[in-house]
């Protein structure tokens, strides 16, 4: 029983010391590549902020592209319906309501 506790303690101590040693080595190496006035932790925070900003910008671009695609799709559908004169048939069928207005009202039910 005591052998297991001893080896468990030795393993925990070794793991702690090794992780601190690796952290110190990594900080020194990072400090070598950063300007003298920047702290290593600040550089990581700045990179995270930059990455977050890029992600937000990408999401905003994606949303605007989807909205633009949808509006273009509705316009093109209306144009095709006018060309094929399907609007008149829809008006008769849907009680005078055409296209998106009829679809929106139908979707609310």
N, CA, C and O atoms as a GROMACS GRO file, in nm:
protein
  436
    1UNK      N    1   0.082  -0.120   0.000
    1UNK     CA    2   0.000   0.000   0.000
    1UNK      C    3   0.087   0.126   0.000
    1UNK      O    4   0.064   0.220  -0.076
    2UNK      N    5   0.189   0.126   0.089
    2UNK     CA    6   0.273   0.244   0.098
    2UNK      C    7   0.362   0.261  -0.026
    2UNK      O    8   0.401   0.372  -0.059
    3UNK      N    9   0.393   0.150  -0.093
    3UNK     CA   10   0.471   0.160  -0.216
    3UNK      C   11   0.392   0.236  -0.322
    3UNK      O   12   0.446   0.320  -0.394
    4UNK      N   13   0.262   0.205  -0.331
    4UNK     CA   14   0.178   0.274  -0.430
    4UNK      C   15   0.169   0.422  -0.400
    4UNK      O   16   0.179   0.504  -0.491
    5UNK      N   17   0.149   0.457  -0.274
    5UNK     CA   18   0.141   0.598  -0.236
    5UNK      C   19   0.273   0.667  -0.265
    5UNK      O   20   0.274   0.781  -0.314
    6UNK      N   21   0.383   0.601  -0.237
    6UNK     CA   22   0.515   0.659  -0.263
    6UNK      C   23   0.534   0.685  -0.412
    6UNK      O   24   0.577   0.793  -0.452
    7UNK      N   25   0.503   0.584  -0.494
    7UNK     CA   26   0.520   0.601  -0.639
    7UNK      C   27   0.422   0.703  -0.696
    7UNK      O   28   0.454   0.776  -0.789
    8UNK      N   29   0.301   0.707  -0.640
    8UNK     CA   30   0.205   0.809  -0.683
    8UNK      C   31   0.258   0.948  -0.653
    8UNK      O   32   0.252   1.037  -0.738
    9UNK      N   33   0.310   0.968  -0.533
    9UNK     CA   34   0.369   1.097  -0.495
    9UNK      C   35   0.488   1.133  -0.581
    9UNK      O   36   0.504   1.248  -0.622
   10UNK      N   37   0.571   1.033  -0.609
   10UNK     CA   38   0.689   1.058  -0.694
   10UNK      C   39   0.645   1.096  -0.835
   10UNK      O   40   0.704   1.185  -0.897
   11UNK      N   41   0.544   1.029  -0.886
   11UNK     CA   42   0.494   1.060  -1.020
   11UNK      C   43   0.433   1.200  -1.027
   11UNK      O   44   0.456   1.273  -1.124
   12UNK      N   45   0.355   1.236  -0.925
   12UNK     CA   46   0.295   1.370  -0.922
   12UNK      C   47   0.404   1.478  -0.915
   12UNK      O   48   0.397   1.579  -0.986
   13UNK      N   49   0.503   1.457  -0.830
   13UNK     CA   50   0.611   1.555  -0.816
   13UNK      C   51   0.690   1.567  -0.947
   13UNK      O   52   0.723   1.678  -0.989
   14UNK      N   53   0.720   1.455  -1.009
   14UNK     CA   54   0.793   1.457  -1.136
   14UNK      C   55   0.713   1.529  -1.244
   14UNK      O   56   0.768   1.608  -1.320
   15UNK      N   57   0.584   1.501  -1.251
   15UNK     CA   58   0.499   1.567  -1.350
   15UNK      C   59   0.492   1.717  -1.328
   15UNK      O   60   0.495   1.794  -1.424
   16UNK      N   61   0.482   1.759  -1.202
   16UNK     CA   62   0.475   1.901  -1.172
   16UNK      C   63   0.605   1.971  -1.209
   16UNK      O   64   0.604   2.076  -1.274
   17UNK      N   65   0.716   1.913  -1.170
   17UNK     CA   66   0.847   1.972  -1.199
   17UNK      C   67   0.870   1.977  -1.351
   17UNK      O   68   0.920   2.077  -1.403
   18UNK      N   69   0.834   1.870  -1.421
   18UNK     CA   70   0.854   1.868  -1.566
   18UNK      C   71   0.768   1.973  -1.635
   18UNK      O   72   0.814   2.038  -1.728
   19UNK      N   73   0.643   1.990  -1.590
   19UNK     CA   74   0.558   2.090  -1.654
   19UNK      C   75   0.609   2.231  -1.630
   19UNK      O   76   0.603   2.316  -1.719
   20UNK      N   77   0.660   2.258  -1.508
   20UNK     CA   78   0.717   2.390  -1.480
   20UNK      C   79   0.843   2.414  -1.563
   20UNK      O   80   0.866   2.525  -1.612
   21UNK      N   81   0.925   2.310  -1.580
   21UNK     CA   82   1.047   2.322  -1.660
   21UNK      C   83   1.013   2.354  -1.806
   21UNK      O   84   1.076   2.440  -1.867
   22UNK      N   85   0.913   2.283  -1.862
   22UNK     CA   86   0.872   2.306  -2.000
   22UNK      C   87   0.813   2.446  -2.014
   22UNK      O   88   0.840   2.514  -2.113
   23UNK      N   89   0.733   2.489  -1.917
   23UNK     CA   90   0.675   2.624  -1.922
   23UNK      C   91   0.784   2.730  -1.923
   23UNK      O   92   0.778   2.826  -2.000
   24UNK      N   93   0.885   2.713  -1.836
   24UNK     CA   94   0.994   2.811  -1.830
   24UNK      C   95   1.072   2.815  -1.961
   24UNK      O   96   1.107   2.923  -2.010
   25UNK      N   97   1.099   2.698  -2.017
   25UNK     CA   98   1.171   2.693  -2.146
   25UNK      C   99   1.088   2.761  -2.256
   25UNK      O  100   1.143   2.834  -2.339
   26UNK      N  101   0.959   2.735  -2.257
   26UNK     CA  102   0.873   2.794  -2.359
   26UNK      C  103   0.866   2.946  -2.345
   26UNK      O  104   0.871   3.018  -2.444
   27UNK      N  105   0.856   2.994  -2.221
   27UNK     CA  106   0.853   3.139  -2.200
   27UNK      C  107   0.984   3.205  -2.245
   27UNK      O  108   0.982   3.312  -2.307
   28UNK      N  109   1.095   3.142  -2.214
   28UNK     CA  110   1.224   3.199  -2.257
   28UNK      C  111   1.236   3.202  -2.410
   28UNK      O  112   1.282   3.301  -2.467
   29UNK      N  113   1.194   3.095  -2.474
   29UNK     CA  114   1.202   3.090  -2.619
   29UNK      C  115   1.108   3.194  -2.682
   29UNK      O  116   1.144   3.260  -2.779
   30UNK      N  117   0.988   3.209  -2.625
   30UNK     CA  118   0.893   3.308  -2.675
   30UNK      C  119   0.948   3.449  -2.654
   30UNK      O  120   0.933   3.534  -2.742
   31UNK      N  121   1.010   3.474  -2.540
   31UNK     CA  122   1.067   3.606  -2.512
   31UNK      C  123   1.178   3.641  -2.610
   31UNK      O  124   1.200   3.758  -2.640
   32UNK      N  125   1.246   3.541  -2.661
   32UNK     CA  126   1.353   3.565  -2.757
   32UNK      C  127   1.299   3.622  -2.888
   32UNK      O  128   1.368   3.699  -2.955
   33UNK      N  129   1.176   3.585  -2.926
   33UNK     CA  130   1.120   3.627  -3.054
   33UNK      C  131   1.029   3.748  -3.044
   33UNK      O  132   0.989   3.803  -3.146
   34UNK      N  133   0.995   3.791  -2.923
   34UNK     CA  134   0.907   3.906  -2.906
   34UNK      C  135   0.989   4.033  -2.882
   34UNK      O  136   1.103   4.025  -2.837
   35UNK      N  137   0.929   4.150  -2.912
   35UNK     CA  138   0.997   4.274  -2.876
   35UNK      C  139   1.018   4.282  -2.724
   35UNK      O  140   0.946   4.218  -2.648
   36UNK      N  141   1.116   4.359  -2.682
   36UNK     CA  142   1.152   4.364  -2.541
   36UNK      C  143   1.040   4.417  -2.452
   36UNK      O  144   1.030   4.378  -2.336
   37UNK      N  145   0.957   4.506  -2.503
   37UNK     CA  146   0.854   4.568  -2.420
   37UNK      C  147   0.730   4.482  -2.403
   37UNK      O  148   0.646   4.514  -2.318
   38UNK      N  149   0.714   4.375  -2.478
   38UNK     CA  150   0.595   4.290  -2.468
   38UNK      C  151   0.618   4.175  -2.373
   38UNK      O  152   0.724   4.112  -2.373
   39UNK      N  153   0.518   4.149  -2.292
   39UNK     CA  154   0.523   4.031  -2.206
   39UNK      C  155   0.473   3.911  -2.284
   39UNK      O  156   0.388   3.927  -2.371
   40UNK      N  157   0.523   3.793  -2.256
   40UNK     CA  158   0.479   3.675  -2.331
   40UNK      C  159   0.328   3.650  -2.320
   40UNK      O  160   0.266   3.611  -2.420
   41UNK      N  161   0.269   3.671  -2.204
   41UNK     CA  162   0.126   3.646  -2.190
   41UNK      C  163   0.043   3.748  -2.268
   41UNK      O  164  -0.064   3.715  -2.319
   42UNK      N  165   0.094   3.870  -2.278
   42UNK     CA  166   0.022   3.971  -2.354
   42UNK      C  167   0.018   3.935  -2.501
   42UNK      O  168  -0.082   3.960  -2.569
   43UNK      N  169   0.126   3.878  -2.551
   43UNK     CA  170   0.131   3.840  -2.692
   43UNK      C  171   0.025   3.734  -2.721
   43UNK      O  172  -0.040   3.740  -2.825
   44UNK      N  173   0.006   3.639  -2.632
   44UNK     CA  174  -0.096   3.537  -2.651
   44UNK      C  175  -0.235   3.597  -2.651
   44UNK      O  176  -0.320   3.557  -2.730
   45UNK      N  177  -0.259   3.693  -2.562
   45UNK     CA  178  -0.391   3.758  -2.555
   45UNK      C  179  -0.417   3.839  -2.682
   45UNK      O  180  -0.529   3.841  -2.732
   46UNK      N  181  -0.314   3.904  -2.733
   46UNK     CA  182  -0.331   3.982  -2.856
   46UNK      C  183  -0.362   3.891  -2.974
   46UNK      O  184  -0.446   3.925  -3.058
   47UNK      N  185  -0.295   3.777  -2.982
   47UNK     CA  186  -0.323   3.683  -3.090
   47UNK      C  187  -0.466   3.629  -3.079
   47UNK      O  188  -0.534   3.613  -3.181
   48UNK      N  189  -0.511   3.602  -2.958
   48UNK     CA  190  -0.648   3.554  -2.938
   48UNK      C  191  -0.748   3.661  -2.978
   48UNK      O  192  -0.850   3.630  -3.040
   49UNK      N  193  -0.721   3.786  -2.941
   49UNK     CA  194  -0.811   3.896  -2.979
   49UNK      C  195  -0.816   3.913  -3.130
   49UNK      O  196  -0.923   3.935  -3.187
   50UNK      N  197  -0.701   3.902  -3.195
   50UNK     CA  198  -0.696   3.913  -3.340
   50UNK      C  199  -0.775   3.800  -3.407
   50UNK      O  200  -0.848   3.823  -3.503
   51UNK      N  201  -0.758   3.680  -3.356
   51UNK     CA  202  -0.830   3.565  -3.412
   51UNK      C  203  -0.980   3.580  -3.391
   51UNK      O  204  -1.058   3.548  -3.480
   52UNK      N  205  -1.020   3.628  -3.274
   52UNK     CA  206  -1.162   3.650  -3.246
   52UNK      C  207  -1.219   3.756  -3.342
   52UNK      O  208  -1.329   3.741  -3.393
   53UNK      N  209  -1.142   3.862  -3.364
   53UNK     CA  210  -1.188   3.967  -3.456
   53UNK      C  211  -1.204   3.915  -3.598
   53UNK      O  212  -1.301   3.949  -3.666
   54UNK      N  213  -1.110   3.832  -3.641
   54UNK     CA  214  -1.122   3.773  -3.775
   54UNK      C  215  -1.243   3.680  -3.786
   54UNK      O  216  -1.312   3.678  -3.888
   55UNK      N  217  -1.269   3.605  -3.680
   55UNK     CA  218  -1.385   3.515  -3.681
   55UNK      C  219  -1.514   3.593  -3.688
   55UNK      O  220  -1.606   3.557  -3.762
   56UNK      N  221  -1.523   3.702  -3.612
   56UNK     CA  222  -1.644   3.785  -3.613
   56UNK      C  223  -1.663   3.847  -3.751
   56UNK      O  224  -1.775   3.852  -3.802
   57UNK      N  225  -1.555   3.896  -3.810
   57UNK     CA  226  -1.564   3.956  -3.943
   57UNK      C  227  -1.607   3.853  -4.048
   57UNK      O  228  -1.686   3.884  -4.137
   58UNK      N  229  -1.556   3.731  -4.036
   58UNK     CA  230  -1.594   3.626  -4.130
   58UNK      C  231  -1.741   3.591  -4.116
   58UNK      O  232  -1.810   3.572  -4.216
   59UNK      N  233  -1.789   3.583  -3.994
   59UNK     CA  234  -1.932   3.553  -3.972
   59UNK      C  235  -2.019   3.664  -4.027
   59UNK      O  236  -2.122   3.638  -4.089
   60UNK      N  237  -1.978   3.789  -4.007
   60UNK     CA  238  -2.055   3.902  -4.060
   60UNK      C  239  -2.058   3.898  -4.212
   60UNK      O  240  -2.162   3.923  -4.273
   61UNK      N  241  -1.944   3.868  -4.274
   61UNK     CA  242  -1.938   3.857  -4.420
   61UNK      C  243  -2.029   3.745  -4.470
   61UNK      O  244  -2.098   3.760  -4.571
   62UNK      N  245  -2.028   3.634  -4.400
   62UNK     CA  246  -2.111   3.521  -4.439
   62UNK      C  247  -2.260   3.555  -4.429
   62UNK      O  248  -2.338   3.522  -4.517
   63UNK      N  249  -2.297   3.622  -4.321
   63UNK     CA  250  -2.438   3.663  -4.305
   63UNK      C  251  -2.481   3.757  -4.416
   63UNK      O  252  -2.590   3.742  -4.472
   64UNK      N  253  -2.397   3.855  -4.447
   64UNK     CA  254  -2.434   3.949  -4.552
   64UNK      C  255  -2.442   3.880  -4.688
   64UNK      O  256  -2.528   3.914  -4.770
   65UNK      N  257  -2.355   3.784  -4.712
   65UNK     CA  258  -2.360   3.710  -4.838
   65UNK      C  259  -2.488   3.628  -4.848
   65UNK      O  260  -2.548   3.620  -4.955
   66UNK      N  261  -2.529   3.566  -4.739
   66UNK     CA  262  -2.653   3.488  -4.740
   66UNK      C  263  -2.774   3.579  -4.762
   66UNK      O  264  -2.862   3.546  -4.841
   67UNK      N  265  -2.777   3.692  -4.694
   67UNK     CA  266  -2.888   3.787  -4.712
   67UNK      C  267  -2.894   3.838  -4.856
   67UNK      O  268  -3.001   3.847  -4.915
   68UNK      N  269  -2.777   3.871  -4.912
   68UNK     CA  270  -2.774   3.919  -5.050
   68UNK      C  271  -2.819   3.810  -5.147
   68UNK      O  272  -2.892   3.837  -5.242
   69UNK      N  273  -2.777   3.687  -5.122
   69UNK     CA  274  -2.819   3.575  -5.207
   69UNK      C  275  -2.969   3.553  -5.202
   69UNK      O  276  -3.032   3.527  -5.304
   70UNK      N  277  -3.025   3.562  -5.081
   70UNK     CA  278  -3.170   3.543  -5.068
   70UNK      C  279  -3.248   3.652  -5.139
   70UNK      O  280  -3.347   3.624  -5.208
   71UNK      N  281  -3.204   3.778  -5.122
   71UNK     CA  282  -3.277   3.887  -5.188
   71UNK      C  283  -3.265   3.876  -5.340
   71UNK      O  284  -3.362   3.901  -5.412
   72UNK      N  285  -3.147   3.840  -5.389
   72UNK     CA  286  -3.129   3.821  -5.533
   72UNK      C  287  -3.217   3.707  -5.583
   72UNK      O  288  -3.273   3.716  -5.692
   73UNK      N  289  -3.228   3.601  -5.504
   73UNK     CA  290  -3.312   3.487  -5.543
   73UNK      C  291  -3.459   3.530  -5.554
   73UNK      O  292  -3.528   3.490  -5.649
   74UNK      N  293  -3.507   3.609  -5.459
   74UNK     CA  294  -3.646   3.654  -5.463
   74UNK      C  295  -3.669   3.744  -5.585
   74UNK      O  296  -3.770   3.731  -5.654
   75UNK      N  297  -3.573   3.834  -5.611
   75UNK     CA  298  -3.586   3.922  -5.728
   75UNK      C  299  -3.588   3.842  -5.858
   75UNK      O  300  -3.669   3.868  -5.947
   76UNK      N  301  -3.498   3.744  -5.867
   76UNK     CA  302  -3.492   3.663  -5.990
   76UNK      C  303  -3.619   3.580  -6.007
   76UNK      O  304  -3.668   3.564  -6.119
   77UNK      N  305  -3.671   3.528  -5.897
   77UNK     CA  306  -3.796   3.451  -5.906
   77UNK      C  307  -3.910   3.540  -5.955
   77UNK      O  308  -3.990   3.499  -6.039
   78UNK      N  309  -3.918   3.662  -5.901
   78UNK     CA  310  -4.023   3.754  -5.944
   78UNK      C  311  -4.008   3.788  -6.092
   78UNK      O  312  -4.106   3.797  -6.165
   79UNK      N  313  -3.882   3.807  -6.136
   79UNK     CA  314  -3.858   3.837  -6.277
   79UNK      C  315  -3.901   3.720  -6.366
   79UNK      O  316  -3.965   3.741  -6.470
   80UNK      N  317  -3.868   3.599  -6.326
   80UNK     CA  318  -3.907   3.482  -6.405
   80UNK      C  319  -4.059   3.465  -6.408
   80UNK      O  320  -4.117   3.430  -6.511
   81UNK      N  321  -4.122   3.490  -6.297
   81UNK     CA  322  -4.268   3.479  -6.293
   81UNK      C  323  -4.333   3.583  -6.385
   81UNK      O  324  -4.434   3.555  -6.450
   82UNK      N  325  -4.274   3.705  -6.388
   82UNK     CA  326  -4.328   3.807  -6.479
   82UNK      C  327  -4.310   3.764  -6.623
   82UNK      O  328  -4.400   3.780  -6.706
   83UNK      N  329  -4.193   3.709  -6.654
   83UNK     CA  330  -4.166   3.667  -6.791
   83UNK      C  331  -4.259   3.553  -6.834
   83UNK      O  332  -4.306   3.549  -6.948
   84UNK      N  333  -4.286   3.462  -6.743
   84UNK     CA  334  -4.370   3.348  -6.777
   84UNK      C  335  -4.519   3.374  -6.750
   84UNK      O  336  -4.605   3.289  -6.774
   85UNK      N  337  -4.546   3.494  -6.700
   85UNK     CA  338  -4.682   3.537  -6.669
   85UNK      C  339  -4.751   3.442  -6.571
   85UNK      O  340  -4.870   3.412  -6.584
   86UNK      N  341  -4.675   3.398  -6.473
   86UNK     CA  342  -4.730   3.312  -6.369
   86UNK      C  343  -4.795   3.393  -6.258
   86UNK      O  344  -4.873   3.340  -6.179
   87UNK      N  345  -4.762   3.519  -6.251
   87UNK     CA  346  -4.818   3.605  -6.147
   87UNK      C  347  -4.969   3.616  -6.156
   87UNK      O  348  -5.038   3.619  -6.055
   88UNK      N  349  -5.021   3.622  -6.279
   88UNK     CA  350  -5.166   3.634  -6.297
   88UNK      C  351  -5.238   3.510  -6.246
   88UNK      O  352  -5.343   3.519  -6.183
   89UNK      N  353  -5.181   3.393  -6.274
   89UNK     CA  354  -5.242   3.269  -6.226
   89UNK      C  355  -5.240   3.261  -6.074
   89UNK      O  356  -5.336   3.217  -6.012
   90UNK      N  357  -5.129   3.305  -6.014
   90UNK     CA  358  -5.119   3.303  -5.868
   90UNK      C  359  -5.220   3.397  -5.805
   90UNK      O  360  -5.282   3.364  -5.704
   91UNK      N  361  -5.237   3.515  -5.864
   91UNK     CA  362  -5.332   3.611  -5.808
   91UNK      C  363  -5.472   3.552  -5.805
   91UNK      O  364  -5.544   3.569  -5.707
   92UNK      N  365  -5.508   3.484  -5.909
   92UNK     CA  366  -5.640   3.423  -5.912
   92UNK      C  367  -5.652   3.312  -5.808
   92UNK      O  368  -5.755   3.298  -5.741
   93UNK      N  369  -5.546   3.234  -5.796
   93UNK     CA  370  -5.549   3.120  -5.704
   93UNK      C  371  -5.542   3.164  -5.558
   93UNK      O  372  -5.608   3.104  -5.473
   94UNK      N  373  -5.465   3.267  -5.526
   94UNK     CA  374  -5.437   3.305  -5.388
   94UNK      C  375  -5.515   3.428  -5.342
   94UNK      O  376  -5.477   3.491  -5.244
   95UNK      N  377  -5.618   3.461  -5.407
   95UNK     CA  378  -5.702   3.572  -5.364
   95UNK      C  379  -5.638   3.708  -5.378
   95UNK      O  380  -5.657   3.794  -5.292
   96UNK      N  381  -5.562   3.731  -5.484
   96UNK     CA  382  -5.503   3.862  -5.510
   96UNK      C  383  -5.365   3.881  -5.448
   96UNK      O  384  -5.302   3.984  -5.470
   97UNK      N  385  -5.318   3.786  -5.370
   97UNK     CA  386  -5.186   3.798  -5.306
   97UNK      C  387  -5.085   3.722  -5.390
   97UNK      O  388  -5.110   3.610  -5.434
   98UNK      N  389  -4.968   3.785  -5.411
   98UNK     CA  390  -4.868   3.720  -5.495
   98UNK      C  391  -4.738   3.696  -5.420
   98UNK      O  392  -4.710   3.762  -5.320
   99UNK      N  393  -4.662   3.601  -5.469
   99UNK     CA  394  -4.524   3.576  -5.430
   99UNK      C  395  -4.498   3.567  -5.281
   99UNK      O  396  -4.559   3.487  -5.210
  100UNK      N  397  -4.405   3.650  -5.236
  100UNK     CA  398  -4.355   3.643  -5.100
  100UNK      C  399  -4.462   3.678  -4.998
  100UNK      O  400  -4.462   3.622  -4.888
  101UNK      N  401  -4.551   3.770  -5.032
  101UNK     CA  402  -4.657   3.808  -4.938
  101UNK      C  403  -4.743   3.687  -4.905
  101UNK      O  404  -4.773   3.661  -4.788
  102UNK      N  405  -4.783   3.614  -5.007
  102UNK     CA  406  -4.866   3.496  -4.986
  102UNK      C  407  -4.789   3.389  -4.908
  102UNK      O  408  -4.845   3.325  -4.819
  103UNK      N  409  -4.660   3.370  -4.940
  103UNK     CA  410  -4.579   3.267  -4.872
  103UNK      C  411  -4.560   3.302  -4.726
  103UNK      O  412  -4.567   3.214  -4.640
  104UNK      N  413  -4.534   3.433  -4.696
  104UNK     CA  414  -4.517   3.474  -4.557
  104UNK      C  415  -4.646   3.452  -4.477
  104UNK      O  416  -4.641   3.401  -4.365
  105UNK      N  417  -4.759   3.490  -4.534
  105UNK     CA  418  -4.885   3.473  -4.462
  105UNK      C  419  -4.917   3.327  -4.446
  105UNK      O  420  -4.972   3.286  -4.343
  106UNK      N  421  -4.886   3.248  -4.543
  106UNK     CA  422  -4.914   3.105  -4.534
  106UNK      C  423  -4.824   3.039  -4.429
  106UNK      O  424  -4.867   2.946  -4.360
  107UNK      N  425  -4.700   3.087  -4.417
  107UNK     CA  426  -4.606   3.031  -4.320
  107UNK      C  427  -4.643   3.064  -4.176
  107UNK      O  428  -4.600   2.992  -4.086
  108UNK      N  429  -4.719   3.168  -4.152
  108UNK     CA  430  -4.756   3.207  -4.016
  108UNK      C  431  -4.865   3.119  -3.956
  108UNK      O  432  -4.882   3.116  -3.834
  109UNK      N  433  -4.936   3.049  -4.039
  109UNK     CA  434  -5.047   2.968  -3.988
  109UNK      C  435  -5.000   2.854  -3.904
  109UNK      O  436  -5.081   2.777  -3.854
   0.00000   0.00000   0.00000
